[in-house]
Amino acid sequence: MELLVELASLQTAFLTLDEAIKTTNRRVNALDSVVKPMLENTIAYIKVRALLRSLAPVSRMRAATEPARS
């Protein structure tokens, strides 16, 4: 009888662990499919903005030194 109680206790512990693993897997999948792409897009946007900002003074200098075209 004690063996059955111990087995039932172990089964309950395994089911609880199984649910925790499933929840963790869902969170990891959400990070991979939602959060990671959003962060990658944000990083790409920041890089483009930084590049444009670094090029802006060069184009302003070029526009100031070139004669106006008619």
Gaussian input, Z-matrix of N, CA and C with variables (Angstrom, degrees):
# hf/3-21g

backbone

0 1
 N
 C     1     B1
 C     2     B2     1     A1
 N     3     B3     2     A2     1     D1
 C     4     B4     3     A3     2     D2
 C     5     B5     4     A4     3     D3
 N     6     B6     5     A5     4     D4
 C     7     B7     6     A6     5     D5
 C     8     B8     7     A7     6     D6
 N     9     B9     8     A8     7     D7
 C    10    B10     9     A9     8     D8
 C    11    B11    10    A10     9     D9
 N    12    B12    11    A11    10    D10
 C    13    B13    12    A12    11    D11
 C    14    B14    13    A13    12    D12
 N    15    B15    14    A14    13    D13
 C    16    B16    15    A15    14    D14
 C    17    B17    16    A16    15    D15
 N    18    B18    17    A17    16    D16
 C    19    B19    18    A18    17    D17
 C    20    B20    19    A19    18    D18
 N    21    B21    20    A20    19    D19
 C    22    B22    21    A21    20    D20
 C    23    B23    22    A22    21    D21
 N    24    B24    23    A23    22    D22
 C    25    B25    24    A24    23    D23
 C    26    B26    25    A25    24    D24
 N    27    B27    26    A26    25    D25
 C    28    B28    27    A27    26    D26
 C    29    B29    28    A28    27    D27
 N    30    B30    29    A29    28    D28
 C    31    B31    30    A30    29    D29
 C    32    B32    31    A31    30    D30
 N    33    B33    32    A32    31    D31
 C    34    B34    33    A33    32    D32
 C    35    B35    34    A34    33    D33
 N    36    B36    35    A35    34    D34
 C    37    B37    36    A36    35    D35
 C    38    B38    37    A37    36    D36
 N    39    B39    38    A38    37    D37
 C    40    B40    39    A39    38    D38
 C    41    B41    40    A40    39    D39
 N    42    B42    41    A41    40    D40
 C    43    B43    42    A42    41    D41
 C    44    B44    43    A43    42    D42
 N    45    B45    44    A44    43    D43
 C    46    B46    45    A45    44    D44
 C    47    B47    46    A46    45    D45
 N    48    B48    47    A47    46    D46
 C    49    B49    48    A48    47    D47
 C    50    B50    49    A49    48    D48
 N    51    B51    50    A50    49    D49
 C    52    B52    51    A51    50    D50
 C    53    B53    52    A52    51    D51
 N    54    B54    53    A53    52    D52
 C    55    B55    54    A54    53    D53
 C    56    B56    55    A55    54    D54
 N    57    B57    56    A56    55    D55
 C    58    B58    57    A57    56    D56
 C    59    B59    58    A58    57    D57
 N    60    B60    59    A59    58    D58
 C    61    B61    60    A60    59    D59
 C    62    B62    61    A61    60    D60
 N    63    B63    62    A62    61    D61
 C    64    B64    63    A63    62    D62
 C    65    B65    64    A64    63    D63
 N    66    B66    65    A65    64    D64
 C    67    B67    66    A66    65    D65
 C    68    B68    67    A67    66    D66
 N    69    B69    68    A68    67    D67
 C    70    B70    69    A69    68    D68
 C    71    B71    70    A70    69    D69
 N    72    B72    71    A71    70    D70
 C    73    B73    72    A72    71    D71
 C    74    B74    73    A73    72    D72
 N    75    B75    74    A74    73    D73
 C    76    B76    75    A75    74    D74
 C    77    B77    76    A76    75    D75
 N    78    B78    77    A77    76    D76
 C    79    B79    78    A78    77    D77
 C    80    B80    79    A79    78    D78
 N    81    B81    80    A80    79    D79
 C    82    B82    81    A81    80    D80
 C    83    B83    82    A82    81    D81
 N    84    B84    83    A83    82    D82
 C    85    B85    84    A84    83    D83
 C    86    B86    85    A85    84    D84
 N    87    B87    86    A86    85    D85
 C    88    B88    87    A87    86    D86
 C    89    B89    88    A88    87    D87
 N    90    B90    89    A89    88    D88
 C    91    B91    90    A90    89    D89
 C    92    B92    91    A91    90    D90
 N    93    B93    92    A92    91    D91
 C    94    B94    93    A93    92    D92
 C    95    B95    94    A94    93    D93
 N    96    B96    95    A95    94    D94
 C    97    B97    96    A96    95    D95
 C    98    B98    97    A97    96    D96
 N    99    B99    98    A98    97    D97
 C   100   B100    99    A99    98    D98
 C   101   B101   100   A100    99    D99
 N   102   B102   101   A101   100   D100
 C   103   B103   102   A102   101   D101
 C   104   B104   103   A103   102   D102
 N   105   B105   104   A104   103   D103
 C   106   B106   105   A105   104   D104
 C   107   B107   106   A106   105   D105
 N   108   B108   107   A107   106   D106
 C   109   B109   108   A108   107   D107
 C   110   B110   109   A109   108   D108
 N   111   B111   110   A110   109   D109
 C   112   B112   111   A111   110   D110
 C   113   B113   112   A112   111   D111
 N   114   B114   113   A113   112   D112
 C   115   B115   114   A114   113   D113
 C   116   B116   115   A115   114   D114
 N   117   B117   116   A116   115   D115
 C   118   B118   117   A117   116   D116
 C   119   B119   118   A118   117   D117
 N   120   B120   119   A119   118   D118
 C   121   B121   120   A120   119   D119
 C   122   B122   121   A121   120   D120
 N   123   B123   122   A122   121   D121
 C   124   B124   123   A123   122   D122
 C   125   B125   124   A124   123   D123
 N   126   B126   125   A125   124   D124
 C   127   B127   126   A126   125   D125
 C   128   B128   127   A127   126   D126
 N   129   B129   128   A128   127   D127
 C   130   B130   129   A129   128   D128
 C   131   B131   130   A130   129   D129
 N   132   B132   131   A131   130   D130
 C   133   B133   132   A132   131   D131
 C   134   B134   133   A133   132   D132
 N   135   B135   134   A134   133   D133
 C   136   B136   135   A135   134   D134
 C   137   B137   136   A136   135   D135
 N   138   B138   137   A137   136   D136
 C   139   B139   138   A138   137   D137
 C   140   B140   139   A139   138   D138
 N   141   B141   140   A140   139   D139
 C   142   B142   141   A141   140   D140
 C   143   B143   142   A142   141   D141
 N   144   B144   143   A143   142   D142
 C   145   B145   144   A144   143   D143
 C   146   B146   145   A145   144   D144
 N   147   B147   146   A146   145   D145
 C   148   B148   147   A147   146   D146
 C   149   B149   148   A148   147   D147
 N   150   B150   149   A149   148   D148
 C   151   B151   150   A150   149   D149
 C   152   B152   151   A151   150   D150
 N   153   B153   152   A152   151   D151
 C   154   B154   153   A153   152   D152
 C   155   B155   154   A154   153   D153
 N   156   B156   155   A155   154   D154
 C   157   B157   156   A156   155   D155
 C   158   B158   157   A157   156   D156
 N   159   B159   158   A158   157   D157
 C   160   B160   159   A159   158   D158
 C   161   B161   160   A160   159   D159
 N   162   B162   161   A161   160   D160
 C   163   B163   162   A162   161   D161
 C   164   B164   163   A163   162   D162
 N   165   B165   164   A164   163   D163
 C   166   B166   165   A165   164   D164
 C   167   B167   166   A166   165   D165
 N   168   B168   167   A167   166   D166
 C   169   B169   168   A168   167   D167
 C   170   B170   169   A169   168   D168
 N   171   B171   170   A170   169   D169
 C   172   B172   171   A171   170   D170
 C   173   B173   172   A172   171   D171
 N   174   B174   173   A173   172   D172
 C   175   B175   174   A174   173   D173
 C   176   B176   175   A175   174   D174
 N   177   B177   176   A176   175   D175
 C   178   B178   177   A177   176   D176
 C   179   B179   178   A178   177   D177
 N   180   B180   179   A179   178   D178
 C   181   B181   180   A180   179   D179
 C   182   B182   181   A181   180   D180
 N   183   B183   182   A182   181   D181
 C   184   B184   183   A183   182   D182
 C   185   B185   184   A184   183   D183
 N   186   B186   185   A185   184   D184
 C   187   B187   186   A186   185   D185
 C   188   B188   187   A187   186   D186
 N   189   B189   188   A188   187   D187
 C   190   B190   189   A189   188   D188
 C   191   B191   190   A190   189   D189
 N   192   B192   191   A191   190   D190
 C   193   B193   192   A192   191   D191
 C   194   B194   193   A193   192   D192
 N   195   B195   194   A194   193   D193
 C   196   B196   195   A195   194   D194
 C   197   B197   196   A196   195   D195
 N   198   B198   197   A197   196   D196
 C   199   B199   198   A198   197   D197
 C   200   B200   199   A199   198   D198
 N   201   B201   200   A200   199   D199
 C   202   B202   201   A201   200   D200
 C   203   B203   202   A202   201   D201
 N   204   B204   203   A203   202   D202
 C   205   B205   204   A204   203   D203
 C   206   B206   205   A205   204   D204
 N   207   B207   206   A206   205   D205
 C   208   B208   207   A207   206   D206
 C   209   B209   208   A208   207   D207

   B1=1.4467
   B2=1.5247
   B3=1.3521
   B4=1.4594
   B5=1.5233
   B6=1.3148
   B7=1.4616
   B8=1.5274
   B9=1.3231
   B10=1.4596
   B11=1.5321
   B12=1.3113
   B13=1.4686
   B14=1.5217
   B15=1.3060
   B16=1.4699
   B17=1.5314
   B18=1.3386
   B19=1.4658
   B20=1.5224
   B21=1.3210
   B22=1.4654
   B23=1.5236
   B24=1.3141
   B25=1.4594
   B26=1.5244
   B27=1.3185
   B28=1.4628
   B29=1.5328
   B30=1.3217
   B31=1.4609
   B32=1.5273
   B33=1.3089
   B34=1.4622
   B35=1.5265
   B36=1.3139
   B37=1.4675
   B38=1.5295
   B39=1.3214
   B40=1.4685
   B41=1.5233
   B42=1.3262
   B43=1.4646
   B44=1.5334
   B45=1.3237
   B46=1.4594
   B47=1.5234
   B48=1.3169
   B49=1.4620
   B50=1.5266
   B51=1.3253
   B52=1.4584
   B53=1.5301
   B54=1.3174
   B55=1.4719
   B56=1.5248
   B57=1.3262
   B58=1.4658
   B59=1.5221
   B60=1.3171
   B61=1.4727
   B62=1.5243
   B63=1.3294
   B64=1.4640
   B65=1.5318
   B66=1.3255
   B67=1.4695
   B68=1.5208
   B69=1.3187
   B70=1.4606
   B71=1.5165
   B72=1.3171
   B73=1.4707
   B74=1.5225
   B75=1.3284
   B76=1.4678
   B77=1.5252
   B78=1.3123
   B79=1.4719
   B80=1.5218
   B81=1.3129
   B82=1.4673
   B83=1.5260
   B84=1.3113
   B85=1.4625
   B86=1.5233
   B87=1.3246
   B88=1.4613
   B89=1.5260
   B90=1.3153
   B91=1.4656
   B92=1.5198
   B93=1.3281
   B94=1.4658
   B95=1.5209
   B96=1.3185
   B97=1.4626
   B98=1.5229
   B99=1.3326
   B100=1.4682
   B101=1.5253
   B102=1.3049
   B103=1.4576
   B104=1.5244
   B105=1.3158
   B106=1.4641
   B107=1.5288
   B108=1.3519
   B109=1.4694
   B110=1.5334
   B111=1.3333
   B112=1.4672
   B113=1.5227
   B114=1.3196
   B115=1.4628
   B116=1.5230
   B117=1.3251
   B118=1.4628
   B119=1.5254
   B120=1.3314
   B121=1.4638
   B122=1.5262
   B123=1.3103
   B124=1.4613
   B125=1.5205
   B126=1.3206
   B127=1.4664
   B128=1.5248
   B129=1.3233
   B130=1.4701
   B131=1.5218
   B132=1.3148
   B133=1.4645
   B134=1.5315
   B135=1.3235
   B136=1.4645
   B137=1.5269
   B138=1.3338
   B139=1.4733
   B140=1.5185
   B141=1.3331
   B142=1.4715
   B143=1.5219
   B144=1.3165
   B145=1.4728
   B146=1.5271
   B147=1.3227
   B148=1.4593
   B149=1.5287
   B150=1.3208
   B151=1.4591
   B152=1.5218
   B153=1.3152
   B154=1.4578
   B155=1.5217
   B156=1.3118
   B157=1.4640
   B158=1.5290
   B159=1.3187
   B160=1.4656
   B161=1.5252
   B162=1.3346
   B163=1.4624
   B164=1.5289
   B165=1.3000
   B166=1.4650
   B167=1.5264
   B168=1.3402
   B169=1.4659
   B170=1.5329
   B171=1.3215
   B172=1.4589
   B173=1.5182
   B174=1.3142
   B175=1.4675
   B176=1.5204
   B177=1.3308
   B178=1.4717
   B179=1.5152
   B180=1.3410
   B181=1.4654
   B182=1.5188
   B183=1.3273
   B184=1.4540
   B185=1.5342
   B186=1.3046
   B187=1.4563
   B188=1.5315
   B189=1.3157
   B190=1.4555
   B191=1.5190
   B192=1.3243
   B193=1.4656
   B194=1.5272
   B195=1.3264
   B196=1.4573
   B197=1.5265
   B198=1.3156
   B199=1.4706
   B200=1.5194
   B201=1.3124
   B202=1.4602
   B203=1.5071
   B204=1.3121
   B205=1.4535
   B206=1.5188
   B207=1.3196
   B208=1.4530
   B209=1.4988
   A1=111.15
   A2=117.55
   A3=120.75
   A4=110.91
   A5=115.49
   A6=120.05
   A7=110.72
   A8=117.00
   A9=120.88
   A10=111.15
   A11=116.53
   A12=120.75
   A13=109.82
   A14=116.54
   A15=120.41
   A16=110.83
   A17=116.90
   A18=120.64
   A19=111.28
   A20=117.31
   A21=120.81
   A22=110.78
   A23=115.90
   A24=120.57
   A25=110.67
   A26=116.82
   A27=121.19
   A28=111.01
   A29=116.24
   A30=119.71
   A31=110.24
   A32=117.05
   A33=120.89
   A34=110.68
   A35=116.33
   A36=120.04
   A37=110.54
   A38=117.45
   A39=120.88
   A40=111.43
   A41=117.27
   A42=120.29
   A43=111.13
   A44=116.39
   A45=120.25
   A46=110.56
   A47=116.55
   A48=121.45
   A49=110.81
   A50=117.25
   A51=122.17
   A52=110.64
   A53=117.32
   A54=120.81
   A55=111.33
   A56=116.73
   A57=120.33
   A58=110.90
   A59=116.77
   A60=121.04
   A61=110.53
   A62=117.46
   A63=120.80
   A64=110.95
   A65=116.34
   A66=120.33
   A67=110.50
   A68=116.50
   A69=120.52
   A70=110.99
   A71=117.61
   A72=121.00
   A73=111.17
   A74=117.28
   A75=120.01
   A76=110.81
   A77=116.83
   A78=120.39
   A79=111.09
   A80=116.52
   A81=120.34
   A82=110.12
   A83=117.46
   A84=121.02
   A85=110.90
   A86=116.85
   A87=120.04
   A88=110.62
   A89=117.03
   A90=120.14
   A91=110.73
   A92=116.63
   A93=120.63
   A94=112.68
   A95=117.30
   A96=119.41
   A97=113.98
   A98=119.09
   A99=120.65
   A100=111.49
   A101=116.85
   A102=120.82
   A103=111.59
   A104=117.61
   A105=121.04
   A106=112.05
   A107=119.40
   A108=118.25
   A109=112.92
   A110=117.42
   A111=119.60
   A112=110.35
   A113=117.01
   A114=120.49
   A115=110.95
   A116=117.34
   A117=120.23
   A118=110.68
   A119=117.52
   A120=120.81
   A121=111.45
   A122=116.91
   A123=121.03
   A124=110.45
   A125=117.05
   A126=120.87
   A127=110.49
   A128=117.21
   A129=120.98
   A130=110.42
   A131=117.40
   A132=121.50
   A133=110.63
   A134=116.52
   A135=120.50
   A136=110.73
   A137=116.69
   A138=119.86
   A139=111.19
   A140=116.91
   A141=120.17
   A142=109.94
   A143=117.31
   A144=120.45
   A145=110.96
   A146=117.53
   A147=120.64
   A148=110.76
   A149=116.62
   A150=120.21
   A151=110.58
   A152=117.50
   A153=120.71
   A154=111.48
   A155=116.18
   A156=119.76
   A157=110.50
   A158=117.93
   A159=119.98
   A160=111.34
   A161=117.42
   A162=120.91
   A163=112.36
   A164=119.00
   A165=122.46
   A166=112.82
   A167=121.73
   A168=119.94
   A169=112.51
   A170=117.74
   A171=121.40
   A172=109.95
   A173=117.59
   A174=120.03
   A175=110.59
   A176=119.02
   A177=120.50
   A178=110.68
   A179=116.95
   A180=119.91
   A181=110.19
   A182=115.71
   A183=119.84
   A184=109.80
   A185=118.03
   A186=121.59
   A187=110.59
   A188=117.54
   A189=120.64
   A190=112.34
   A191=118.11
   A192=120.28
   A193=113.63
   A194=117.51
   A195=120.12
   A196=109.91
   A197=117.98
   A198=119.75
   A199=110.16
   A200=115.66
   A201=120.69
   A202=109.74
   A203=116.23
   A204=121.68
   A205=109.10
   A206=116.89
   A207=119.66
   A208=111.41
   D1=-42.50
   D2=179.35
   D3=-63.13
   D4=-33.27
   D5=178.95
   D6=-64.84
   D7=-40.21
   D8=178.13
   D9=-63.89
   D10=-40.36
   D11=178.91
   D12=-64.68
   D13=-42.06
   D14=179.20
   D15=-65.91
   D16=-41.31
   D17=177.21
   D18=-63.25
   D19=-41.46
   D20=177.98
   D21=-63.88
   D22=-39.11
   D23=178.11
   D24=-64.47
   D25=-43.17
   D26=177.92
   D27=-64.43
   D28=-39.94
   D29=179.27
   D30=-63.09
   D31=-42.47
   D32=177.85
   D33=-62.83
   D34=-41.98
   D35=178.81
   D36=-63.77
   D37=-40.65
   D38=178.82
   D39=-65.92
   D40=-39.87
   D41=178.20
   D42=-64.83
   D43=-40.33
   D44=177.34
   D45=-64.18
   D46=-43.32
   D47=177.89
   D48=-63.39
   D49=-40.44
   D50=178.60
   D51=-60.97
   D52=-44.12
   D53=178.16
   D54=-63.67
   D55=-39.98
   D56=178.64
   D57=-64.23
   D58=-40.14
   D59=178.37
   D60=-65.36
   D61=-42.46
   D62=178.76
   D63=-62.50
   D64=-42.74
   D65=178.64
   D66=-62.32
   D67=-43.29
   D68=178.99
   D69=-63.54
   D70=-41.02
   D71=178.12
   D72=-62.82
   D73=-39.92
   D74=177.89
   D75=-63.67
   D76=-39.96
   D77=178.74
   D78=-65.65
   D79=-42.24
   D80=178.41
   D81=-63.43
   D82=-42.60
   D83=178.56
   D84=-62.76
   D85=-39.74
   D86=178.03
   D87=-64.53
   D88=-40.73
   D89=177.26
   D90=-62.30
   D91=-44.02
   D92=-178.66
   D93=-67.63
   D94=-38.33
   D95=-172.36
   D96=-96.15
   D97=-17.84
   D98=-177.24
   D99=-119.43
   D100=-59.50
   D101=-171.73
   D102=-69.86
   D103=-45.43
   D104=-178.21
   D105=-60.15
   D106=-48.23
   D107=177.57
   D108=-62.21
   D109=-36.20
   D110=177.95
   D111=-62.89
   D112=-43.72
   D113=179.53
   D114=-66.21
   D115=-38.92
   D116=178.35
   D117=-63.97
   D118=-40.54
   D119=177.11
   D120=-64.80
   D121=-40.36
   D122=178.55
   D123=-63.92
   D124=-43.26
   D125=178.95
   D126=-62.66
   D127=-43.02
   D128=178.94
   D129=-62.50
   D130=-42.05
   D131=179.03
   D132=-62.45
   D133=-44.93
   D134=179.89
   D135=-62.32
   D136=-40.24
   D137=178.87
   D138=-63.31
   D139=-42.83
   D140=179.46
   D141=-64.53
   D142=-44.85
   D143=179.66
   D144=-62.44
   D145=-40.30
   D146=178.54
   D147=-65.06
   D148=-40.74
   D149=177.93
   D150=-63.53
   D151=-46.52
   D152=179.00
   D153=-61.95
   D154=-39.96
   D155=179.08
   D156=-65.83
   D157=-36.76
   D158=-179.75
   D159=-72.75
   D160=-26.44
   D161=179.71
   D162=-85.22
   D163=-20.43
   D164=-175.54
   D165=-58.60
   D166=-46.38
   D167=-179.90
   D168=-62.13
   D169=-34.71
   D170=179.58
   D171=-65.17
   D172=-44.43
   D173=-178.84
   D174=-70.21
   D175=-32.11
   D176=176.74
   D177=-68.98
   D178=-39.32
   D179=177.82
   D180=-65.79
   D181=-42.02
   D182=-179.63
   D183=-62.98
   D184=-42.15
   D185=-179.36
   D186=-66.89
   D187=-33.93
   D188=-179.36
   D189=-75.09
   D190=-29.32
   D191=-176.36
   D192=-92.00
   D193=-21.57
   D194=-179.78
   D195=-82.43
   D196=143.15
   D197=176.41
   D198=-69.62
   D199=151.37
   D200=-179.57
   D201=-69.15
   D202=139.90
   D203=179.65
   D204=-95.78
   D205=141.30
   D206=178.61
   D207=-111.64

